[in-house]
Amino acid sequence: MDSIFHEKQEGSLCAQHCLNNLLQGEYFTPVDLSSIAQQLDEEERMRMAEGGMASEEYRTFLQVISNALRVWGLELILFNSREYQSLMINPINEKAFICNYKEHWFTIRKLGQQWFNLNSLLTGPELISDTYLALFLAQLQQEGYSIFVIRGNLPECEAEQILGIMRVQQLQRPRLIGEDEAQTSSGYVYAASVDEDEELKRALALSRQDIDVEDEEADLRRAIQLSMQGTV
C-alpha cells in the first residue's frame, strides 16, 4: 500500500530506517543520528573521566534511538521487563514496537486497526494479524531480539488516516530484499474486514512443533537469520 512509509535497507542505516518507519516519514538522516551519537560520546568521555565505565555498543545505539524519540515525546519501555509484564497489557493494545538484535533495528507499528512489520530488510510492509502478533513477538524473543514498547503520541501520517477508515488484505507477502522484485501497491486490496482464518492456521502451525512450518514462516525465519548474521 503506497500510503505506508517503508524505508528499505541501505548500507548500515537500519537505526535510521527503524526510526523513520516508526514515525512514517523522512524525519532522520545519518547526519542527525551521527550528531546525537557524537553528543553521547562526549557525555560518555566525561563519565569515564569521572571513573565511570564505558557503555556497550548496544547501549550506545539504544541511547541514540531514545534521544531521537524524546524529541517527539516518545519513550521506550522494555517489553519483557517485570514492570511492564506486571501490567498484563495485550500487545494488540499498544501502538508500536522497536526490535533489536546486535546491529539490526526494525519497527512493528499499528496503522489504523492493523499491525505491520516494517523491517527494512523486506521489500515492503508485512501485514500481521492481531492473532499472530503475540506469537511473532515471542518468536523474536526466542531468536534473541530485545523488544521495546513505544509510549507517547506518534506524529500523524497519511497511512494512519487511510487505515483508520478501512482495512487492507495482503495478497502477496513481501520477500527479503534481493529474493523477489519489490512489492507494488497491487499486493494490497482494500476491504471492509480481514479474513483471519488463514492467519489463525498460521498461528496454530507455529505453536505445534510436530508439523512443518508454513512457507510464510520459513520466509520470516530467513529474514530474522539474515539480521542475526550481522549483514546490516
N, C-alpha and C positions, 0 to 999 in steps of 0.2 A: 504494500500500500504506500503510495507516493507521499502521503502526508506524514508518515513516521520517519523521523530523522534517524538515520543509521550510518554512522561514520565507520568505514571499513578500515581494516588494519593497514597501516603504513609504517614500515620500519619498526621501531621500538616505542611507538607513541600510544601504547594501549591505555595508559593513565589518562591521556588527553581524550582518547576515543570514549573511554568509560564515562568521564565527566560530561562530555558533550552529548552523548547518547542519553544520559540521565536527564540532563536539562533540556534536551531536544533542540539543540541549536549549536552554532559555532561560537560558543562562549569563551573557550580557552584555546590558546595556541601553545606551541612548545616554548615560546619566549615567556609567556605568562607563567607557566609551571616552572620554568628554569629560574625565574625571578623569585618565586616563592621558595624553591629549593635552596637558592643561594642565601636567602634570608634565614632559613632554618639552619644552614651550615654555619652561618655566623653565630647564631644563638647556641649551636652545639659546641663551637670552639670556646665560647665564653663559659659554658658549663664545664668543659674539660679543664679549662684554666682554673676553675674553682674546685677541681678534684673530682668532677663527675665522670661518668663512664659514657663512651660513645654508643649511640643507638645502632641497632641493626639496620640493614638496608630496608628491610620490610617496614620497620617503624618510621623510617625517614619518608618513604613513599606514602605511608598512611598519614603522616603529618601534613605532607603536601596536599593530599586529597582533602583532608579535614579542613585545612586552612582555606583551600579553594572553595569548598562548600559553605564555609562560615560566612563568606561574602553574601551568600544568598539566604542566610539564616537557617541553614540546614546542618544537621549533626548526624554523626554515625554512632550506632549502638550495636555492639557485638551480639549477633543473633543467638549464639549458644551460651551467653553469659547467664549466670544464675539469676541475676537481677531481671533480665529480660524474660527468661523462661518462666520465672515465677509469675509473670503477668498472664501467662497462658493465652496469648493472643494468636488467633488463627492467622497464618501468613497471608491469606487472601484479603484480610482487612488492612494490610499495610499498603504503602504507596510504591515502594521501590526497595531494591536490594543492590548492594555492590558486593561482588565476589572477587576473591583474590587467591591466587596460588603462585608463589615465587614472584616472577616479574610480570605476570599477566593479571589484568584487572578487567572486569566487564560488568555491565548493568543488566538487571532484570527489572522492568518497570511496568506498572499498571497504567494503561491508557484507556480512558472511559471505564468500562467494566471488564476489560480483558487484559491479560498479562502477556508480555512479550520478552523473549530472550534477545537482548540487543548486543550480544557478543560480537566484537569487531572481527573475529575470525570467520564469521558466517557471511554468506553472500547477501543476506537480508535478515530482517526481523523474523524470529520464530514465535509463532503463537503458542502459548502454554495455557492449557485449561486450568480452571480452579481445582479440578480433581487431581491433576498431575503436579501442581505447583509444589506442594509439601514434599512429595516424593523426589522431585527434581532437586530441591534444596538439600534433602537428606543424602541423595546420591553425591552431590558436590562435596558435602562434608566428609563422606566416606573417602572421596578422592583426595582429601587433604586441603580443600579450599576453606578459607576464612570467609564468613558471610557477615555483612553488616546491614542493619536496617537503616533506612533513610528516614529521618524525622524532620518535619517542617513543611512549609508550603512551597512546592515546586513551582517554577515560573509557568505561566500559561503558554500553551502551544497549540498549533493547529490540529495535531493528531488527537489531543485531549478533547477538543471541541467537537470534532467529527465523530469520534468513537463514543462520545457521551450521548449521542442520539441514535446511533446504530452500531451494530456489531459486524464483524467480518468472519468469514471462514477462510482457512488457508487451503488452497487446492494443491499446492506443491510446497514441500518443506525446503528451506534453504539448505544448501550444502556448505562444506568448508570452501573457503576461497581457493580457487585452483582446481577443485574437483568438478565443478559444473559451471555453466555460464551463469552470470549474475541473475538473480531473481528480478522479474519485472512486475509491474502492477497487476499483470494477468494472473499472478499467483494468488491473488486475493479476490473474494467477491463479498459484496455487502449482503447482509442477511438480517432478518428480524431476530433470529436466535441461532445459536450454535448447537449442532448435534453432538452431545457429549458421549454417546455410546462408544464410539471408536476410541476416544480418549480414556474412557473408563477401562476398556480392554487393555489399553496400553499400560495403565497404572497397575492393573492386576497382573499382567505379564511380568512387569518389573519386580513385583513382590514375590512371585513364585520362582524359586531358583532351580526348579526341576524341569523347566521348559526353556526353549531357546528364546533369546531376547529378540524383539521385533527389529526390522530393518531400521526403523526410526531411532531406536535406542543404540544400535550399533553405530549409526552416524554420530549421535550425540557423544558416545564414548570416544570416538575418534577425535572429535573436537576437543574434548577435555584432555585426552592424552597428548594432543599436539600442544596444548597450553602447558602441560606439565613438563614437556621436554625443553622448555626454555627457548622456544623458537621465536619468541616475541620479546 
